[in-house]
Amino acid sequence: MDYVQYCFTRTDDLSKNKVATQSRTYTTHVNDVHQYVAGNALDRDITTCMRTDAIGLTSPDKTVWWKVDLGGVYNIYSVNILFKKYDGQERRQQGRFAGFSVYVSTNGTRDNSSLCYKDWFKLPPLNFSTHCVTSGRYVIFYNERSHGVIYPDGYEVNGVYTELCEVIVKGCQAAGVYGNNCTEQCPPNCRDKVCHIQKGTCFGCAPGWIDTMCYTKCIDGWYGQNCKQQCSGHCRDSAVCNHVTGQCDVGCAAGWRGTLCDKACKEGYHGQNCSHLCSPNCKTCKPTDETCSCQAGWMGPNCSIGCMQFYGENCQFPCSKHCVNQTCNRFHGICQFGCESGYHGQKCEQEFPSTICLSTISSGLVGSSVSACVFITTAVVILIIRRRKKFCFPGRPRISNTDSPYAEIENQKGGASTYQELTISETNKDYQNLALQ
């Protein structure tokens, strides 16, 4: 078996006898289900190979994959693949393997970030190797034959069997080392404790550290992977959070809770560790300092002071000035001791009609009535006097109105008067001018 020679004097075989899986395994008989299993590519026996069902334009399967789990994240240097050889069929075998990809990842996924090698135009050698200087736990072989793709000359597009006899992943077996003979220590803050096997630079930093060698802490107020997460800002005494975890090592400021001090106290609680109950008189309670928006009837920073001559939420409304002693119920504003004279209603806001105005109106009405009576009486007296004068004094001209009830009397010629001559006795002299007074 021909192994690729590396510039390093010693690297470790990371994939030998590790656990491998693959897509659909090829079988010919019931009794040979283990003949082409995925692990054959890791037993370091080139006479036993793995094989999958064929892919191709005329096959039900269009993709094929094989994967080895190294059992941990290692510093990787190279990948060597030995494809199955058939005498006189080297060109066909190269056409079957053509277009394959190799991925190295820490979680078993295949994406652009984990792509180590991509074969395309040239047909690959059946003893293939590539430098794959990276770190990872899973090494994946992948190939496909899809409709609508124009493949380069030499590609086999039907009956494409994948047969890998050995896959050898080289690198440093010990964690956290690099360099010739894998004896140099990687920087302590490299992600997964692995680094570039030649240069010693980190592929990424552990949370809380940045730069190529990961010796620089996150600046204050930031933490985590690549220092891209911002602290909550709620650590006790304005302390900065832990640059690795984001936690507040000194505890949370009043009003905050949680491992990152990023959660406000639950409703009704406040203070350090959210351990204090808010006043029952609070409508809303600020968790950091217990300042409240008060229920009706209360005021003060923690709503412990009852309203005086005010009422409502936060005692914002004054009692009516027409309440007796300007005292009202502090919850709803109803006057407690009644209303001042002239006002009524629950809050003494409704005014009776003025008593002064009523007196004035009453006096005016009485005066007008008396004046009217005097006027009417005077008029009647004058009318009576006038009429008596008309009939009691013969020297005045008489009304010759034939419609008068006295016409017949007046028109009697030479006749005696119907009326008896009035005489005034001496005894009645006191009353003779009564009508004229």
C-alpha positions as MATLAB code, in Angstrom:
seq = 'MDYVQYCFTRTDDLSKNKVATQSRTYTTHVNDVHQYVAGNALDRDITTCMRTDAIGLTSPDKTVWWKVDLGGVYNIYSVNILFKKYDGQERRQQGRFAGFSVYVSTNGTRDNSSLCYKDWFKLPPLNFSTHCVTSGRYVIFYNERSHGVIYPDGYEVNGVYTELCEVIVKGCQAAGVYGNNCTEQCPPNCRDKVCHIQKGTCFGCAPGWIDTMCYTKCIDGWYGQNCKQQCSGHCRDSAVCNHVTGQCDVGCAAGWRGTLCDKACKEGYHGQNCSHLCSPNCKTCKPTDETCSCQAGWMGPNCSIGCMQFYGENCQFPCSKHCVNQTCNRFHGICQFGCESGYHGQKCEQEFPSTICLSTISSGLVGSSVSACVFITTAVVILIIRRRKKFCFPGRPRISNTDSPYAEIENQKGGASTYQELTISETNKDYQNLALQ';
ca = [
       0.000    0.000    0.000;
       1.420    3.327   -1.091;
       1.022    6.127    1.444;
       1.582    9.751    0.594;
       4.721   11.233    2.133;
       4.326   14.481    4.089;
       6.777   17.172    5.023;
       6.116   16.405    8.673;
       8.370   13.752   10.117;
       5.466   12.280   12.062;
       1.698   12.548   11.932;
      -0.890   10.258   13.414;
      -3.474    8.096   11.664;
      -6.684    9.544   13.060;
      -9.220    7.368   11.194;
      -7.985    3.816   11.676;
     -10.775    1.515   12.896;
     -13.067    4.433   13.722;
     -16.831    4.329   13.226;
     -18.047    4.857    9.649;
     -21.483    5.082    7.981;
     -22.647    5.382    4.388;
     -25.707    5.729    2.163;
     -27.313    2.598    0.671;
     -24.918   -0.381    0.930;
     -24.633   -2.615   -2.129;
     -25.789   -6.229   -1.644;
     -25.936   -9.200   -4.036;
     -27.088  -11.984   -1.737;
     -28.702  -12.126    1.696;
     -25.599  -13.672    3.200;
     -23.169  -10.929    2.094;
     -24.705   -7.933    3.879;
     -21.384   -7.257    5.624;
     -19.219   -7.634    2.530;
     -19.308   -3.972    1.541;
     -19.922   -2.134    4.813;
     -18.580    1.345    5.470;
     -16.000    0.192    8.023;
     -14.049   -1.708    5.348;
     -12.457    1.588    4.356;
     -10.876    1.939    7.809;
      -9.497   -1.540    8.506;
      -6.189   -0.872    6.719;
      -6.751   -3.899    4.484;
      -6.778   -2.861    0.831;
      -8.433   -6.116   -0.218;
     -11.665   -5.231    1.549;
     -13.575   -2.207    0.274;
     -16.879   -0.538    0.940;
     -19.436   -0.286   -1.869;
     -22.771    1.524   -2.274;
     -25.648    1.030   -4.678;
     -25.096    2.649   -8.014;
     -26.079    6.238   -8.666;
     -26.697    7.739  -12.091;
     -29.200    9.203  -14.480;
     -30.953    5.827  -14.855;
     -30.686    4.872  -11.163;
     -33.186    5.687   -8.408;
     -30.351    7.150   -6.310;
     -28.667   10.354   -7.500;
     -26.320   10.985   -4.548;
     -23.904    8.926   -2.464;
     -22.035    9.639    0.789;
     -19.625    7.989    3.226;
     -18.629    9.420    6.653;
     -16.145    8.662    9.411;
     -16.459    9.889   12.988;
     -12.968   10.469   14.417;
     -14.392   10.465   17.937;
     -13.255   14.001   18.742;
     -12.087   17.236   17.179;
      -8.521   16.869   15.919;
      -5.867   18.904   14.184;
      -5.988   17.531   10.621;
      -3.240   17.723    8.029;
      -4.231   15.494    5.088;
      -6.737   12.997    3.662;
      -5.659    9.995    1.556;
      -8.241    7.889   -0.367;
      -7.553    4.594   -2.155;
     -10.222    3.840   -4.753;
     -10.940    0.302   -5.970;
      -8.768   -0.828   -8.899;
      -9.835   -3.230  -11.626;
      -7.360   -4.501  -14.168;
      -7.894   -2.760  -17.482;
     -10.725   -0.592  -16.032;
      -8.748    2.289  -14.561;
     -10.380    4.859  -16.850;
     -13.866    3.625  -15.968;
     -13.076    3.743  -12.252;
     -11.732    7.273  -12.531;
     -14.957    8.287  -14.357;
     -17.018    6.831  -11.527;
     -15.191    8.757   -8.793;
     -14.905   11.975  -10.814;
     -16.644   15.026   -9.319;
     -16.433   13.910   -5.684;
     -16.048   16.250   -2.683;
     -14.365   15.931    0.726;
     -15.766   17.766    3.741;
     -14.340   18.140    7.262;
     -16.655   19.462    9.978;
     -17.167   19.410   13.706;
     -20.869   18.448   13.524;
     -21.222   16.202   10.454;
     -22.802   18.785    8.143;
     -21.801   19.540    4.571;
     -21.577   23.174    3.550;
     -19.169   25.606    1.941;
     -17.454   26.320    5.239;
     -16.535   22.674    5.714;
     -15.503   21.903    2.107;
     -11.923   20.643    2.014;
     -11.638   19.450   -1.604;
     -13.793   19.498   -4.756;
     -12.901   17.429   -7.853;
     -14.224   18.778  -11.108;
     -12.576   18.801  -14.549;
      -9.704   16.366  -14.201;
     -10.285   12.704  -13.553;
      -8.887   11.817  -10.123;
      -6.077    9.319   -9.514;
      -7.184    6.110   -7.851;
      -4.650    6.811   -5.095;
      -5.781   10.300   -4.161;
      -4.465   12.614   -1.452;
      -4.940   16.240   -0.530;
      -3.704   18.575    2.175;
      -6.641   19.470    4.328;
      -5.161   21.672    7.034;
      -8.075   22.252    9.340;
      -9.724   20.860   12.440;
     -12.744   18.629   12.700;
     -14.369   15.458   13.887;
     -16.161   14.185   10.790;
     -14.628   13.522    7.361;
     -17.197   13.042    4.590;
     -16.903   11.736    1.002;
     -19.759   12.874   -1.284;
     -20.656   12.466   -4.991;
     -23.696   12.866   -7.245;
     -25.076   12.428  -10.755;
     -28.050   14.671  -11.439;
     -30.313   15.356  -14.386;
     -29.758   18.654  -16.146;
     -26.005   18.756  -15.435;
     -23.481   18.642  -18.277;
     -20.568   16.585  -16.956;
     -17.022   16.826  -18.339;
     -15.656   14.200  -20.727;
     -14.691   10.975  -19.028;
     -17.391   11.139  -16.323;
     -19.443    7.999  -15.887;
     -23.114    9.021  -15.564;
     -24.820    5.624  -15.222;
     -23.996    2.640  -13.042;
     -21.715    4.740  -10.850;
     -20.594    2.515   -7.974;
     -18.565    4.051   -5.152;
     -15.861    1.719   -3.815;
     -13.411    3.041   -1.221;
     -10.774    0.598   -0.019;
      -9.006    2.871    2.491;
      -9.527    6.387    3.829;
      -6.600    7.659    5.885;
      -6.938   10.902    7.811;
      -3.609   12.234    9.102;
      -3.045   14.750   11.866;
      -2.078   15.140   15.494;
      -3.650   12.592   17.797;
      -2.911   14.560   20.960;
      -5.175   17.534   21.651;
      -3.814   21.056   21.625;
      -0.531   20.383   19.735;
       0.900   21.237   16.328;
       4.165   21.388   14.439;
       6.820   18.856   13.521;
       6.155   15.630   15.422;
       3.043   17.280   16.946;
       5.008   18.518   19.954;
       4.255   22.254   20.015;
       1.418   23.499   22.225;
      -1.466   25.377   20.591;
      -2.447   28.707   22.165;
      -4.663   27.948   25.172;
      -7.701   29.873   23.947;
      -8.035   28.219   20.530;
     -11.502   26.857   19.839;
     -11.701   23.105   20.544;
      -8.029   23.284   21.694;
      -6.807   22.810   18.093;
      -4.728   25.022   15.825;
      -3.124   25.130   12.392;
      -0.864   22.079   12.344;
       1.942   24.031   10.698;
       1.593   27.624   11.909;
       0.011   27.198   15.318;
      -2.625   29.840   14.628;
      -6.152   29.191   15.826;
      -8.937   28.231   13.424;
     -11.201   30.071   15.774;
     -11.180   31.304   19.346;
     -12.918   29.983   22.398;
     -15.731   32.263   23.630;
     -14.388   35.455   25.161;
     -11.238   35.717   23.012;
     -10.264   37.168   19.623;
      -7.322   37.543   17.175;
      -5.341   34.886   15.321;
      -3.691   33.498   18.434;
      -6.701   34.180   20.695;
      -4.747   36.012   23.368;
      -6.989   39.119   23.376;
     -10.002   39.316   25.675;
     -13.298   40.815   24.570;
     -13.551   44.504   25.310;
     -15.699   45.428   28.314;
     -19.378   45.000   27.661;
     -18.988   42.184   25.124;
     -18.610   38.432   25.454;
     -18.969   35.047   23.774;
     -17.949   33.570   20.430;
     -15.914   36.146   18.497;
     -16.964   38.698   21.171;
     -20.132   39.445   19.215;
     -22.616   39.281   22.077;
     -23.334   42.335   24.205;
     -23.628   42.176   27.979;
     -27.032   42.932   29.469;
     -25.727   45.985   31.317;
     -27.589   45.002   34.490;
     -24.769   43.672   36.623;
     -24.676   44.799   40.243;
     -22.774   48.027   40.969;
     -22.445   48.640   37.184;
     -19.855   45.863   36.899;
     -19.077   44.406   33.456;
     -20.182   40.879   32.651;
     -17.899   37.880   32.289;
     -16.207   38.114   28.884;
     -16.593   34.358   28.335;
     -20.091   33.545   29.612;
     -21.806   36.930   29.755;
     -22.877   36.251   33.333;
     -22.660   38.832   36.079;
     -20.083   37.407   38.482;
     -21.097   39.885   41.216;
     -24.825   39.324   40.788;
     -27.621   41.309   39.204;
     -28.574   44.914   39.810;
     -31.841   45.529   41.652;
     -34.817   44.696   39.494;
     -33.095   42.074   37.307;
     -32.727   38.310   37.377;
     -31.527   35.348   35.296;
     -28.040   33.983   34.583;
     -27.319   36.950   32.319;
     -29.329   39.444   34.413;
     -31.364   40.178   31.308;
     -34.835   39.459   32.698;
     -36.808   42.024   34.666;
     -38.497   41.001   37.906;
     -41.870   39.377   37.584;
     -44.818   41.694   38.074;
     -45.290   42.519   41.722;
     -41.641   42.026   42.725;
     -38.659   44.347   42.959;
     -35.213   44.836   44.446;
     -32.094   42.697   44.721;
     -32.713   39.233   43.288;
     -36.359   40.288   42.818;
     -37.002   39.080   46.366;
     -39.219   41.936   47.611;
     -42.964   42.259   47.110;
     -44.288   45.544   45.778;
     -46.797   47.490   47.909;
     -50.397   46.284   47.408;
     -51.317   49.930   46.854;
     -49.241   50.071   43.671;
     -50.946   49.848   40.320;
     -47.600   49.294   38.606;
     -44.301   48.832   40.418;
     -40.889   49.726   38.985;
     -38.757   46.668   39.760;
     -35.477   48.547   40.164;
     -36.464   50.869   43.040;
     -40.125   50.104   43.925;
     -41.350   53.485   42.724;
     -45.005   53.004   41.890;
     -47.916   54.301   39.967;
     -50.491   54.233   42.741;
     -53.960   52.801   42.998;
     -56.792   55.229   43.675;
     -56.505   56.799   47.113;
     -52.731   56.523   47.509;
     -49.618   58.501   46.727;
     -45.901   58.587   47.490;
     -42.895   56.714   46.045;
     -44.216   53.369   47.286;
     -47.880   54.365   47.539;
     -47.975   54.285   51.332;
     -49.524   57.749   51.897;
     -53.302   58.165   51.809;
     -54.764   61.105   49.875;
     -55.712   64.263   51.853;
     -58.239   66.587   50.179;
     -57.416   64.774   46.932;
     -58.624   61.515   45.418;
     -58.035   59.052   42.547;
     -54.890   57.352   41.219;
     -51.777   59.039   42.599;
     -54.146   61.524   44.362;
     -54.237   63.543   41.163;
     -57.729   65.081   41.543;
     -58.594   67.710   44.205;
     -61.750   67.306   46.264;
     -64.504   69.746   45.336;
     -64.074   73.097   47.067;
     -67.776   72.911   47.895;
     -67.371   69.788   50.037;
     -67.647   70.576   53.735;
     -64.057   71.144   54.914;
     -63.073   70.275   51.319;
     -62.982   66.662   52.485;
     -63.947   63.815   50.168;
     -63.525   60.068   49.874;
     -59.943   59.578   48.686;
     -60.861   56.721   46.366;
     -63.777   58.162   44.359;
     -64.087   61.820   45.398;
     -67.577   61.757   46.999;
     -67.897   64.444   49.676;
     -67.765   62.751   53.073;
     -69.544   65.360   55.215;
     -71.964   66.795   52.684;
     -71.983   69.996   50.672;
     -71.729   73.643   51.518;
     -74.945   75.664   51.396;
     -76.173   76.134   47.860;
     -74.607   72.975   46.380;
     -75.657   69.374   45.982;
     -74.642   66.122   44.220;
     -72.207   63.380   45.254;
     -69.236   65.656   44.633;
     -71.107   68.916   45.418;
     -70.563   70.192   41.925;
     -74.176   71.097   41.204;
     -75.417   74.529   42.344;
     -78.949   75.324   43.530;
     -80.608   78.438   41.978;
     -79.477   81.488   44.015;
     -81.675   82.345   47.137;
     -80.962   86.069   46.634;
     -82.386   85.888   43.172;
     -85.460   84.054   44.448;
     -86.080   86.786   47.108;
     -85.693   89.502   44.560;
     -88.012   87.771   42.161;
     -90.576   87.136   44.941;
     -90.430   90.744   46.189;
     -90.798   92.017   42.675;
     -93.777   89.824   41.994;
     -95.514   90.908   45.233;
     -94.802   94.580   44.597;
     -96.084   94.322   41.062;
     -99.228   92.577   42.261;
     -99.939   95.266   44.884;
     -99.327   98.048   42.378;
    -101.635   96.374   39.916;
    -104.357   96.026   42.544;
    -104.085   99.694   43.573;
    -104.243  100.770   39.952;
    -107.286   98.636   39.188;
    -109.111   99.800   42.355;
    -108.458  103.449   41.547;
    -109.695  102.979   38.005;
    -112.925  101.369   39.180;
    -113.617  104.175   41.708;
    -113.054  106.866   39.089;
    -115.397  105.090   36.689;
    -118.159  104.876   39.284;
    -117.810  108.565   40.156;
    -118.021  109.565   36.535;
    -121.174  107.639   35.981;
    -122.837  109.031   39.071;
    -122.039  112.540   37.940;
    -123.739  111.920   34.634;
    -127.043  111.016   36.242;
    -127.050  113.132   39.365;
    -126.442  116.612   37.895;
    -129.311  117.895   35.544;
    -127.427  120.862   34.263;
    -124.995  118.569   32.258;
    -125.934  117.554   28.744;
    -127.451  114.154   28.429;
    -126.515  111.456   26.095;
    -129.260  110.966   23.537;
    -128.425  107.455   22.653;
    -131.578  105.544   21.848;
    -129.767  102.418   22.752;
    -129.259  103.683   26.272;
    -131.402  102.037   28.900;
    -132.265  105.487   30.095;
    -133.442  106.898   26.777;
    -137.112  106.577   27.521;
    -136.808  108.500   30.745;
    -134.865  111.307   29.217;
    -137.322  111.777   26.350;
    -140.447  112.179   28.399;
    -141.827  115.627   27.631;
    -143.355  117.636   30.348;
    -143.782  114.555   32.339;
    -142.828  114.197   35.878;
    -139.434  112.794   36.695;
    -139.355  109.167   37.482;
    -136.768  109.819   40.134;
    -137.703  111.233   43.475;
    -135.876  114.367   44.461;
    -133.165  113.470   46.864;
    -132.949  115.338   50.076;
    -130.169  115.266   52.548;
    -131.073  115.216   56.108;
    -129.055  116.990   58.656;
    -128.265  113.768   60.313;
    -126.503  112.450   57.185;
    -124.429  115.502   56.383;
    -121.278  113.673   57.375;
    -121.643  111.365   54.432;
    -122.851  113.693   51.680;
    -119.427  114.113   50.105;
    -118.289  110.579   50.712;
    -118.103  109.771   47.041;
    -115.865  112.735   46.425;
    -113.294  111.973   49.073;
];
